[in-house]
Amino acid sequence: MGLLFFACTKVDSEQSFSEKIEEIKRLRALERKLIPSDSTLIYIAKIQKIIDSDPSLPDTLLIENTFRKGAYYYNTQKFDSATYYYHTTIDLVKGPNTRDRNLIYFWNTWILDQNENRLANVIDVAKKFVEISDEKKHAGGLTIAYNFLEVSYLDLGNYEEAWYYNGKGLEAAKESHNMDMFVVTGCSKAKMLYNHFNKKEEAFAFLDSMQVIETSKKDTRRQYLRQYGTLNFAEKNYKEAAKYFDKTIALTKQVGLRENYDLLEGYNNLAETYLELKDYKVAERYLDSVNTIINENSFTEYVSFYNELRFKLNYRKGNSEESLLKEYKALIDRQNKFHEENINEELQSLKVANEKKKIATAEKNASELRNIKLIGLSALLGLLVIIVYLFYRQRRFKFQKQDLQMQQRLLRSQMNPHFTFNILSVIQHQIKDNQEKAVNYLLKFSRLLRLILENSLHNYVQIEDELESLHKYMELQLIRFPEKFSYNIQLENFEEDELLFIPPMLLQPFIENSIEHGFLGIKHKGNIDVKLTLEDKFIACTIEDNGVGIKETNNTYKKSVSTQLISKFINKTTKSNVQILDKANTDATNLGVLVKFLIPYKFSEND
C-alpha cells in the first residue's frame, strides 16, 4: 500500500509555502523510521520533487535531502555513490558557516574519504570547513577539522604541514574548552617531536605539562598513558613503560573495552616490554591473555605482532624443538580456522548469486587447499590468499567482463571528446559576451557529467535519473545548435518519478546519432520524439527523428560502436532485436529514422 501511495502522490502547485514545509517534515519523519531500502529513495525523491517545485524554499532543505541520499548509499555500502552525494552536499554548503548541522555533513564526508583512503578529498573538505568557519564560534568543529588535516598530512609524510595543523588543533581545542581533544592532540604533538623532529626532551616535557589537565573521558587518559609508555619504551626505560602500559590496561577495562583492538594492543605492549626486561614468565602470561581474546575479527596487525612476540619468547627461553613445533602448529591451526571461515563466507555469498556449479568447484578446490601439508607459515598464508583471490576473481570477471566493457564504452560515447570540446568552446565565447550565461552553461555541463558518471556506477538506475540525464544532454546540444531542433519525451502507463529501474545509457547514443548525423545539412527544423511505454515485462522505446535518413548518413546509425553494443545487450536481456528503420522506405516523402527496441526494467535496484 505504501508504494501505491507514492505512485499516486503529486506536488500540488497550489500548496502554500508552509504546507510544503509541513509535507517535507512529514515525509522526512516517515523516511527516518525506515531501515535503508528502496522505499527510502522514494521518500527522498518525493521531497526532492517538492523542493524543485518551489525555488523560494530554503537551500537547507536541498542540502539535507542530498545528504540523506548519500547516507542511504553509505548505509547500503555503496560507497562510490555515497561519496558523490556527500561531496555534492559539501558543494551546496556556502559560507559563512551559520548552522551546527553543517558539521555533521563535513564529519560524515571526512570519515568516508578517510576510510576509502582518499586523503586529497579529506584535505580539500577540511580546508573548506576551515575557510567558512569562525575561529571562535566554531572552535569545536575546527578542532575536528584540524585533526583530520594533521592525520592526512602525517599519512602523506608531510610533517611540516602536519605540525602546523597540530598547533591549530591545540589552539581550537583550548578555545572550545575541549580538554579531551587538547590532550589527544597533545599526545600527537609529543609523538611528532620524538619521532620526526628528534626533540626527545621537549616531547617528554610536553607530556609532563598535560599531567595536571582534567579530562572528562577515561579513554583520553588511557591514550595519554599509552603515549607515555610508548616513548619510555623507545627510550629503553622498560620498567617505566611497563608501569604506564599496565595503567592503560586498567583504564581500558573501565571504559568499555574493545577486546579486538584496545585490550589486544595493551597486552601485546606489556608482553613486548617484559620480553625486553627478560621476565619471560610475565611476558608469557600476557601473551596467553592475548591468545584467549583473538578471533576472526581481531585487528590483523595486532594478531601478527602477537605471533611475532610468541616466537620471540620461545626462542629466548630456549624451548625444545618439540615445544616450538607445538606452538607453530597451534598458530597454523588458528590461521587455518580463520581462513576457512572466510572461505565459507565467500562460498555462501556465491550460493546466493545462484552459481551452484561454480560453488561446488570452489568448495572442492578450497578443500584441497586446506589439506595441503604446510611447509611454512608465510608461504602457506601467502599462497592460500593468492590462489583463493585469483580463483574467485577469475570467475567473477569472466561473467562481468562483457557488461563492464559495454558500460565503459557507452560511458566514453556519452563523454564524446568532440561534444565536450564544442561545448567548452561555446562556453569560452560566452565568457567574453555574457559571463552570466557562461556560468549557467558551465553548471549545466558539470551536472551532466556528474549524472553520467553517477549513472555509470550502477547496472540499473531509477528511470527518473536517466531521463534527467537525457534532458540535460539535449539542452546542452541546443546550446551548440540553437533553433536547430526540438525534442519531446512522452511517457505512457507510468509517471517519471515512479520506482522503475532501467539499465543506464541506452537511449542517448541514438539521440546523438539524430543530432550529429540525422540533422546534418537539413534546411528544416529537426525534431526528436522519444516515447516510452510500460508493458508487462519490458518498456517499449521508440526514438523518431525527421532528419536525412539512414542512406544519407552512410548507415552511421547502424555502424556506430555504441548502437552495436546496445543491440547486443538488448538481444541478450530481452531476446529481441533493435530495429533501426529508414522512414523513406515506407513513404518517400517522410524522411528520417525510426528506432524501436525493448528495455528491461525492475521495481527495485536489487531485484
ZIGI-V998459 format. One line per field, one symbol per residue. ss: DSSP state (H for helix, E for strand, - for the rest). psi: psi as a letter, one per 40 degrees, with the letter a starting at -180 (. if undefined). burial: 1 if it has 9 or more other ideal C-beta (glycine too) atoms within 8 Angstrom, else 0. A space follows every 50 residues. Layout:
ss=???
psi=???
burial=???
//
This chain:
ss=-HHHHHHH--------HHHHHHHHHHHHHHHHH----HHHHHHHHHHHHH HHH-----HHHHHHHHHHHHHHHHH---HHHHHHHHHHHHHH-------- HHHHHHHHHHHHHHH---HHHHHHHHHHHHHH------HHHHHHHHHHHH HHHHH---HHHHHHHHHHHHHHHHH---HHHHHHHHHHHHHHHHH----H HHHHHHHHH--------HHHHHHHHHHHHHHHHH---HHHHHHHHHHHHH HHHH----HHHHHHHHHHHHHHHHHH---HHHHHHHHHHHHHH------H HHHHHHHHHHHHHHHHH---HHHHHHHHHHHHHHHHHHHHHHHHHHHHHH HH---HHHHHHHHHHHHHHH------HHHHHHHHHHHHHHHHHHHHHHHH HHHHHHHHHHHHHH--HHHHHHHHHHHHHHHHH-HHHHHHHHHHHHHHHH HHHHHH----EEHHHHHHHHHHHHHHHHHH----EEEEEEEE-------- EE-----HHHHHHHHHHH-------EEEEEEEEE---EEEEEEEE----- HHH--HHHH-HHHHHHHHHHHHHH----EEEEHHH-------EEEEEEEE EE-----
psi=dddddddehihheeiiddddddddddddddddeihhaddddddddddddd ddegeeiidddddddddddddddddefgddddddddddddddhiiihehd dddddddddddddddefgdddddddddddddeihdddfdddddddddddd dddddeegdddddddddddddddddefgddddddddddddddddddefgd dddddddddedehhiehdddddddddddddddddefgddddddddddddd ddddegigdecdddddddddddddddefgddddddddddddeehaeeihd ddddddddddddddddefiidddddddddddddddddddddddddddddd ddefgdddddddddddddddehhhdiddddddddddddddddddddddee ddddddddddddddfhdddddddddddddddddgdddddddddddddddd dddddeeidhihddddddddddddddddddghediiihhhhheiideigh hiiifdddddddddddddeheidihihhhhhhhhaddihhhhhhifaeid deeffdddeidddddddddddddefiihhhhhdeddhdegiaihhhiihi iieide.
burial=00100110000000000001101100110110010001111111111111 10010010001111111111111100011011111111110110001000 01101111110111000110111011111101101001111111111111 11110000101110111111011011011111111111111111001001 00110110010000100001111111111111100001011111111110 11001000011111111111111111100101110110110011000110 01101110111111010000001100110011011111111110011001 10001001100110110010000000100110010011001100100000 00100110111011110011011101110100000011001101101111 11111111011111111111111111111010011010100000000111 11111111111111101111010001111111111001111111101111 00100111010111111111100100010110110000001111111111 1100100
//
